[in-house]
């Protein structure tokens, strides 16, 4: 029975350590991404000029 108490206390200690590490990472800005949202619109739809019809210069989505 004492082994169960030992395992429960060790698992709670490990869980608290991971929780503290997560809180420290969030507070230090580890998961902040300020750059990607501002340039995401630039990379969504890349276009190219259709070489078959040069007069109207129809743009197509690149696959």
C-alpha positions as a printed NumPy array, in Angstrom:
array([[  0.   ,   0.   ,   0.   ],
       [  2.896,   2.352,   0.674],
       [  4.045,   1.938,  -2.951],
       [  0.745,   3.403,  -4.161],
       [  1.221,   6.465,  -1.964],
       [  4.759,   6.849,  -3.274],
       [  3.663,   6.555,  -6.917],
       [  0.794,   9.02 ,  -6.463],
       [  3.033,  11.576,  -4.786],
       [  5.743,  11.216,  -7.456],
       [  3.204,  11.559, -10.279],
       [  1.682,  14.66 ,  -8.692],
       [  5.175,  16.139,  -8.296],
       [  5.988,  15.468, -11.982],
       [  2.649,  16.94 , -13.081],
       [  3.259,  20.095, -11.027],
       [  6.763,  20.429, -12.52 ],
       [  5.397,  20.194, -16.073],
       [  2.656,  22.695, -15.248],
       [  5.187,  25.176, -13.843],
       [  7.387,  24.723, -16.943],
       [  4.381,  25.388, -19.165],
       [  3.429,  28.562, -17.251],
       [  7.018,  29.845, -17.448],
       [  7.125,  29.168, -21.201],
       [  3.844,  31.019, -21.791],
       [  4.872,  34.008, -19.693],
       [  8.241,  34.286, -21.45 ],
       [  6.561,  34.459, -24.885],
       [  7.607,  31.035, -26.096],
       [  4.37 ,  30.534, -28.027],
       [  3.923,  34.083, -29.346],
       [  4.022,  34.389, -33.109],
       [  3.783,  37.989, -34.201],
       [  5.365,  37.596, -37.638],
       [  3.379,  34.825, -39.35 ],
       [ -0.144,  36.318, -39.161],
       [  1.009,  39.547, -40.785],
       [  2.584,  37.834, -43.802],
       [  0.211,  34.874, -44.136],
       [ -1.981,  36.824, -46.54 ],
       [  1.004,  37.31 , -48.848],
       [  1.617,  33.588, -49.272],
       [ -1.926,  32.172, -49.5  ],
       [ -2.59 ,  32.519, -53.218],
       [  0.433,  32.757, -55.445],
       [ -0.456,  33.885, -58.944],
       [  1.282,  33.638, -62.272],
       [  0.563,  35.119, -65.676],
       [ -0.886,  32.696, -68.191],
       [  1.62 ,  32.529, -71.09 ],
       [ -1.007,  31.276, -73.578],
       [ -3.014,  34.498, -73.612],
       [ -0.646,  37.481, -73.398],
       [ -3.248,  40.096, -74.416],
       [ -5.565,  39.723, -71.44 ],
       [ -2.916,  38.517, -68.954],
       [ -5.214,  36.178, -67.071],
       [ -3.854,  35.208, -63.683],
       [ -4.14 ,  31.634, -62.47 ],
       [ -3.615,  30.09 , -59.086],
       [ -0.43 ,  28.128, -58.796],
       [ -0.88 ,  24.552, -57.592]])
